[in-house]
């Protein structure tokens, strides 16, 4: 079976994070049940209140989870690094900077974070990257050590490590 000319070739996914879990939406039914129990303990029950809490919490959490799955997901293949909705070709990545050590922050931590967000998303750790054209940027992930290892392996396959003398 051959791929059609219209579909791009698929590359093996080396690293993936989904951004957020749909399990958070279960807080909506939990809020409805909690309101029903509060009403029952007070000796007063009206169906409208638990249903409204169930619907509102479920609706707003669904929007939040969908946004997080779009804007904070990470996918690395041999050809591309996708951070949220921004995709960077791995051919543009020249170097992966070492992890920050000590009290003084390295310069790469002040670089632009990849993705359309204004900085590294909460709960994620930045990874310094040297890009083609003498640019610096930060990739990010929850499992930053795994992403760093995958990026380093990918870069070392393409560009041999620099020799220090």
C-alpha positions as CSV (number, residue, x, y, z in Angstrom):
1,X,0.0,0.0,0.0
2,X,1.5,3.4,-1.0
3,X,0.8,6.8,0.4
4,X,-1.0,9.3,-1.8
5,X,0.9,12.3,-3.0
6,X,-1.5,14.6,-1.1
7,X,-0.7,13.2,2.4
8,X,2.6,14.0,4.0
9,X,4.8,11.2,5.1
10,X,4.3,10.3,8.7
11,X,7.3,10.2,11.0
12,X,7.7,8.1,14.1
13,X,6.8,10.1,17.3
14,X,9.8,10.2,19.6
15,X,8.2,12.2,22.4
16,X,4.6,13.2,23.1
17,X,2.6,15.0,25.9
18,X,-1.1,15.6,25.5
19,X,-1.3,18.8,27.4
20,X,-4.3,18.1,29.7
21,X,-6.4,15.1,30.7
22,X,-10.2,14.9,30.0
23,X,-10.5,13.4,33.5
24,X,-10.7,17.0,34.8
25,X,-14.2,17.2,33.3
26,X,-15.4,14.7,35.9
27,X,-15.4,17.6,38.4
28,X,-18.6,18.8,36.7
29,X,-20.6,15.7,37.9
30,X,-18.8,15.9,41.2
31,X,-20.0,19.5,41.6
32,X,-23.5,18.5,40.8
33,X,-23.4,15.6,43.4
34,X,-21.9,17.9,46.0
35,X,-24.6,20.5,45.6
36,X,-27.3,17.8,45.8
37,X,-25.7,16.5,49.0
38,X,-25.5,20.0,50.5
39,X,-29.1,20.6,49.7
40,X,-30.1,17.2,51.2
41,X,-28.2,17.8,54.4
42,X,-30.0,21.2,54.8
43,X,-33.4,19.5,54.4
44,X,-34.1,21.3,51.2
45,X,-33.8,19.9,47.6
46,X,-34.4,21.5,44.3
47,X,-33.2,19.7,41.1
48,X,-32.3,22.9,39.2
49,X,-29.3,23.8,41.4
50,X,-27.3,20.5,41.1
51,X,-28.1,20.4,37.3
52,X,-26.9,24.0,36.8
53,X,-23.6,23.3,38.7
54,X,-23.1,20.1,36.8
55,X,-23.6,21.8,33.4
56,X,-21.6,25.0,34.2
57,X,-18.6,23.3,35.7
58,X,-18.5,20.6,33.0
59,X,-18.9,23.2,30.2
60,X,-16.1,25.5,31.5
61,X,-13.7,22.7,32.3
62,X,-14.3,21.2,28.9
63,X,-13.2,24.5,27.3
64,X,-10.1,24.7,29.6
65,X,-9.1,21.1,28.8
66,X,-9.6,21.6,25.1
67,X,-7.5,24.7,25.1
68,X,-4.8,23.0,27.2
69,X,-4.7,20.1,24.8
70,X,-4.1,22.5,21.9
71,X,-1.7,25.0,23.4
72,X,0.3,22.9,25.9
73,X,0.8,19.7,24.0
74,X,4.2,18.6,22.7
75,X,5.2,16.3,19.9
76,X,8.7,15.5,18.7
77,X,9.3,13.5,15.5
78,X,12.6,13.2,13.5
79,X,11.5,16.1,11.3
80,X,9.6,18.5,13.6
81,X,9.1,19.7,17.2
82,X,5.6,20.9,17.8
83,X,5.0,23.0,21.0
84,X,1.3,24.0,21.1
85,X,0.4,25.2,17.7
86,X,3.9,26.3,16.7
87,X,6.0,23.8,14.7
88,X,9.8,24.0,14.4
89,X,11.8,21.9,12.0
90,X,14.4,19.9,13.9
91,X,16.9,20.7,11.1
92,X,16.8,24.3,12.6
93,X,17.9,23.0,16.1
94,X,21.7,23.2,16.3
95,X,22.3,22.5,20.0
96,X,20.5,21.6,23.2
97,X,21.9,23.6,26.1
98,X,22.7,21.8,29.4
99,X,20.3,22.0,32.3
100,X,20.5,25.1,34.5
101,X,22.8,24.6,37.5
102,X,23.5,26.8,40.5
103,X,21.9,30.1,41.6
104,X,22.6,32.1,38.4
105,X,20.1,31.5,35.6
106,X,21.7,30.8,32.2
107,X,21.0,33.2,29.3
108,X,18.8,30.7,27.5
109,X,16.2,30.9,30.3
110,X,15.4,34.5,29.1
111,X,14.9,33.4,25.5
112,X,11.5,33.2,23.8
113,X,9.5,30.1,24.7
114,X,8.4,28.1,21.6
115,X,4.6,28.0,21.1
116,X,2.2,30.9,21.0
117,X,2.1,31.4,24.7
118,X,4.0,34.3,26.3
119,X,6.3,32.0,28.3
120,X,6.9,28.4,29.5
121,X,3.5,27.1,30.6
122,X,2.9,26.4,34.3
123,X,4.1,23.0,35.4
124,X,6.5,22.7,32.5
125,X,10.3,23.1,32.5
126,X,12.2,25.0,29.9
127,X,14.9,23.4,27.7
128,X,17.4,25.8,26.1
129,X,17.8,25.4,22.3
130,X,20.3,27.0,19.9
131,X,18.6,27.5,16.6
132,X,20.0,28.2,13.2
133,X,20.7,31.9,12.5
134,X,22.3,32.3,16.0
135,X,18.8,32.3,17.7
136,X,18.0,30.9,21.1
137,X,14.6,29.6,22.2
138,X,13.1,27.4,25.0
139,X,11.3,24.2,24.3
140,X,9.3,23.0,27.3
141,X,7.6,19.9,28.7
142,X,6.4,18.3,31.9
143,X,8.8,15.4,31.3
144,X,11.6,17.7,30.4
145,X,14.4,15.1,31.0
146,X,12.8,12.8,28.5
147,X,12.3,15.5,25.9
148,X,15.9,16.7,26.5
149,X,17.2,13.2,26.0
150,X,15.2,12.7,22.8
151,X,16.2,16.1,21.4
152,X,19.9,15.5,22.3
153,X,19.9,12.1,20.6
154,X,18.2,13.5,17.5
155,X,20.8,16.4,17.3
156,X,23.8,14.1,17.9
157,X,22.6,11.8,15.1
158,X,22.6,14.7,12.7
159,X,25.5,16.8,14.2
160,X,28.4,15.0,16.0
161,X,29.0,16.5,19.5
162,X,31.7,19.2,19.7
163,X,35.1,18.0,20.9
164,X,36.5,19.8,23.9
165,X,40.3,20.0,24.2
